[in-house]
Amino acid sequence: MTITKAIWRLPRYPLRTASLFALTALLLLTTRAAASPRGIAVEQLEALQERAPALGPIHAVLVSRDGRTLLEHAFDGPGVNQPANIKSLSKTVQSALVGIAIDRGAIRDLEQPVVELLGEHLPTEIDPRLEAVTVDHLLSMRAGLASTSGTNYGRWVTSEDWVAFALSRPFVDPPGARMQYSTGVWHLLSAILTERTGASTLELARRWLGEPLGIKFPPWPRDPQGIYFGGNDMLMAPRDLLAFGELYLQNGRENGRAVLPSEWVELSWTPRTRSPWSGHDYGFGWFITELGGERVYYGRGFGGQLLHVIPDLGIVVVMTSRPTPPSAGGSYVRALHDLVENHVIVGARTCDAGNASAYEGSEDSRWAGC
């Protein structure tokens, strides 16, 4: 069943203003394809590049607008074209694989119960309430199961069977209730992808995203059963993350070819729940907020791995940071959001307002077009 049909099988969520905004922005993008690419004021990009290292352990920052890279800089760690551990930003990438799997019929629809999909990976004894947990609940982390993250993470990843451990967590909420941040539910999705397609999550990432986008997916860790870690520890180069963000900005298309169903972009950016820590809305692997009055969709990973997409401005921002403990903390992530708000968005508006005449004729291609 295609997503177009499957969407109507979903429970009706309130159609918030944000959802309408996102759809409108996506439609506007199609009319801009033939227009001249817009720029970002040079002094704002230079200020971002100067300020970023003082905030925390940043490794790289890339900024594009209307498909053109305007800033690309490596401060430390792997270069912009070298694989980096993107931590839980993996969830955002994995969400795309699930959307493609639904579109290709490997998964029936978002309401399909998880117990129907796990095959031999489903333990013989399960809590009957698991029968009410759906693909939708896993993607939005509303399965109701106690988390495998935080203080439970070590016990989970040292267990003999990660899938069984995640499924055996006690229910702390009914399925479909509030968000319980848990990487374990994303690992269940990786197991489902493998079970339903007969291919590993690595193979699917390479085939469904890597080949059409021209990006690389090196192998990342697997569980004791050989299932690739779902929702964590993917390896992607910052440039490849930028290309992935552009895919969503272009409504799932790459050079006119449909790589990701356009309906999946809309579904992924529709709020399903809210983070109890940041207060930001959450869809399918994407957080949703406002920065500088602009609707922003972003994925994030431990330590400061961030992918921002700002549809109405045609902007994608990638930031990678040291992925190992100690964590730079929530204040560091807020500071990175501030860089996007105070420099990228402000710089784009400066160009759009026609205040960038000083940069006309610049010989530096990174700053051209403003």
ABEGO torsion letter per residue (X at the ends): XBAAAAAAABBBBBBBAAAAAAAAAAAAAAAAAABBBBBBBAAAAAAAAAAAAAAEBBABBBBBBGGBBABBBBABEBBAABBBBAEAAAAAAAAAAAAAAAAAGABABAABBAAAAAEAABBABBBAAAAABBAAAAAAGAAGBBBABEAAAAAAAABABAAAAAAABBBABBBGBBBBBBAAAAAAAAAAAAAAAGBBAAAAAAAAAAAAAGBBBBBBBBBAAGBBBBGBGBBBBAAAAAAAAAAAAAGGBBGGBBABBAAAAAAAABBABBBAAAGBBBBBGBBBBBBGGBBBBBBBBBGGBBBBBBAAAGBBBBBBBBABOBBAEAAAAAAAAAAAAAAAAAAAAAAAAGAAAAABGBABAAABGX
